[in-house]
Amino acid sequence: MAGLLLVLLGVVIGRWTGSPRPAAPEGTAAVEASTGVGGREVERAPAPSAAPDVAPPEVRDAVPAVERGQALVALVIDDLGRSLETIDRLEALEVDLSYSVLPFETRTPEVVRELHERGAEILLHLPMEADGPADPGPGSLLRAMGEEELRRRTREALAAVPGAIGVNNHMGSALSSDSAALEPVLAELGARGLFFLDSRTTADSVGFRLARELGIPAAERRVFLDRKVDREEIRAQFRRLLEEAAERGSAIAIGHPYEETLEVLRDEVPRAKRAGYRFVPVSYLLERTGVEAM
């Protein structure tokens, strides 16, 4: 009898000591070892799982909660005109964007034609004189030019990007802070019913204020995504964009078709959509008034 009791006690103890550990909480990233480049062992954390319409933890923690569609975000991608493949990658984001095209680049006509076929919102990215030695490129507007030459060059640039509904400045820290030089350019836009987006490449820019004084629809950039071309910095600026939109109701960012920027947008735009942010063309945010979420 005593022997039987000892056997039973051993079974119970064995089951107790061999019981499985509780499962890790859902969303906890377990670190796995895998083979990296050159056969080295690397540690890789699997992406946390999330329900399709729920933002991942890092977005919920870093970005203020918003009611779906109440915070509007406009992304303007500058410096287009050199690549059609860039357009494919931006279209894959499946949000409304504004595409700003340089007037005299190698593939400007093809890029403009492709954007028209896709029904995209097109801006002319108008080269303007910068402070210092930086060269804005072909067709640049310079402060030394007379009023008629400034207007003529603006017309030529607009003709190179047919169908543009607005203009923003490429570089332009010198010219955009000079009211006398900028006024004939804006007058040319006003005569065609176009809007002006002040890229604010300098804190001294008078573009937004002067456009409004002339009765021209206008807006101004709040965030530069990639002033520093570094993935983590671009990611931080994207989060700042969302914070601005949550606080103000809307915000405008400018980015460029750098590989780092495209990769961050690929990751962050879907997360922002799930968190309730709505992406709109920049034309929706002119004058910061009259904007309604649809």
N, C-alpha and C positions, 0 to 999 in steps of 0.2 A: 504493500500500500504506500509506504513511504517512498519507494522507488518510483511509483507511478506519479506521485505528487511532484517529485523532482523533475521528471520528464516534462510534465505540463508547464511547470514554472519556467523551464528553459525555453520552451516554444514561445511563451508570452514575452519573455525578455528579448528573445531574438527578433520578434515582430516589432517590438517597441523601438529598439535601437536601429532597425533597418527601415523605418518609415520615411517617406520622401519629404524633402523640405517644402515649405509653402512656395507656390509659384511667385515669381517676381511680379510686381504691380504692372498692369498693362501700360505699354508705352515706355517701359524701362529699356534702355539700349544695352544689351549684353555685348561685351567686347569679344570678337572672334579673331583668331589668328588666320591669316590667309597669305597666299604667295603674292608678293609684290613684284615690281619691275626687277629683272635680273635674278629672280628666284629668292630675293630676300624675304624674310618673314616680317610681316607688318601687322599691326593691330588695326582692325577696321570695325567701327561701330555701325551696326545696321541702322537704317533710318527708322525712327519710331513709327508705328502704325497709327493711322488716324481714320476716323469715319470720313466718307467722301465729302461731306459738307461741314466738317469741323476743322478749324485751323489747328495745326500742330502746336504743341506746348510753347515752342519758342516764339511763335507769332502771338499767341494769346498773352504771353507774359510781357512781350516787348512793345506791343502796339495797343493803343487805347481801343476798347471795344466801341463799335459803331453799329447803329441800326443799318440794316442792309440797304445800300443805295444812298444813304444820307451823306456820306463823305465822298466827294468827287475828286478824282485824280486825273490829271492830264500829263501824258508823257510825250515829249517832243524829241524826236531823234534827228540830230543835226548831221551835217557833213555827208549827206548822201549824194550819189552821182558817180560812184566808182564801181559799184557792185550790185548785181541783181540777186545774188545769193543772200545778201544781207536782208533783202526784203522778204524772202522766203522765211528766214529765221524769225523775223519780227512778226510776220503774219501768223506764225505758229503759236504765238502767245494767245491768240484768239481774244484780243481786246482791241478797243478803238485806240488808235495812236494818231499822232500828227507827224508827217514825214517832211523834213526840211531839206531841200535839195539845192546844192551849190549850182550856179548857173552855167559854168563853163568847164565842167569836169569831163573826163574822157568818155563817160557813158551816161551823161546827163539826159540826152534824148531818150535812150532806152529805159532808163529808170523812171522818167516821167511817164512814158507810155505805159509801162507796167503798172505803175501806181494808179493811173487812170482806169486801166482795165479792172483793177481790183476795187475801185470805188473808194480809194483812200483819200484822206484829207492832206493836201499838199500845200506847203509853204515854200516861198523863195528864201533861201539862206543867203542874204545879201552881204557880200564882202565889204567891210568898212575898215578904214585906217585904225591901226592899233597903236598904243603907246610903245615906244622902243622899236627894235629892228624887225619884229615879226612881220611876215608877209602874208596878208590875207588872201592872196592869189589873184587870178585873172579877173578883170572887171572891177577892181577895188575902187571904192569911193574915197576920195582924199579931201582933207580940209582946204588944201590949196586950190582946188577946182572952183570955178565960178558956178553960179546958180544954174545956168543952162546946161553946163556939162554934167553936173550932178544929176539933173533931171534926165538928161539923155542917157547916161549910163544906167540909171535906174530903169528906164524904159527898156533898154537892151537886155538887162538881166531878167526882167519880167517876161520878155518875149522868149527867152531861152527856157523858161519854166512855165509853159502855157497851162492855164487852169489853176495856178496858185491862187488861193483865196486870202492869203495873208503873207506877211513878211516878218522875218526876224533877222537880227544882225549877226553876221559871222565876224568874230573878233570885234573891232569897232570901239575899243576903250577910248580912243582919241576922238573919233568923229561923233560918237553917241553922246559925248559930254559937251559938244559944241552946238548950241542952239542954232546959230546962223548957218552952219553947214548942214545940219539935220533937217531943218524946216523945209527946204525945197524937195528933199527926198520924201518926207511924209506928205507933202502937198501932192506929189505924184501918186502916192497910194490913195489918198483921199479922193482924187479925181476919178479913180477906178473902183471905188467902193471896197477897198481892201482894208484889212486890219493890220495892226502892228503889235508884235510880241517883242517886248524889250528883253533881250537876253541878259541884260545887266552884267556885262563883262567888267564893269567898273561901278563902284558905289556912286560915282559922280554922274552917271548916265541921266540924261534929261528926257530920254525917249518916251517913256510912259506918260510923264506929265505933259510934255509938249504935244503928243498925239491927242490926248484928251482935250487940251486947250484948242486944238484945231478941229475938234469934233470927230476925230477918227477913232473907231472902236479899238481898244487896246487892252493888253494884259501884260503882266511882268512875271518873269521867272522867279520862283521861290527857292528852288534847290538845284544845284549842279550835281548830278549823280557821280560823275567821274572826272572831277578836276584833278584828283589823284587816281591814276589807273592802277588800282589795287582792289582785288575782289572783296576783301573785308571792309575796306573803306567805302566801296560802292554799296555794299550791303548796308553799312551804317547810314549812308546818305539816303538809301531807299526807305529805311525805317524812319528816318527824320521826315521824309516826304509824307509818309502815312500819318505821323504825329501831327504835322502841320495841317493835313486835310481833316483829321479828326477834330482838331481845335478850331479851325477856321471854317470848316464846311467844304473847302476845296483848296487845292494846291497844284502848282505847275512845276514840273521838273524837266530839265534838259539833259539828255545823254547823247552819247556818240556810239557809232557802230564798232567799238572795240570788242575784241573777243571776251575780255573780262566782263564788260557791261552786259553783253548778250547772255552770258552764262548766268550772271546774277539775276537778270530779268526772267530767264527761263525758270529759275527756282522760286523767286519771290513773288512774281505776279500771280500765279495760281493761289498761293497762300493768302495774299492780300484779298483776292476775290472771295475766297472762302470766309475770310474774316469780315466781309460785308462791304469792302471798298468797291466803288464803281469807277471804271476807267472810261473817260470821255475824250473826244477831240478837244484841242485847246480852244477852238472857236466857241465851245459851250461856256467858257469861263471869261469871256471878254468883259471888262469893266467890273468884274466881280459882282455883278448885279443880275437880277432876273433869271437866276439859275434854279431850276426845279428838278428834283430827282424824278425820273420816270419809272 
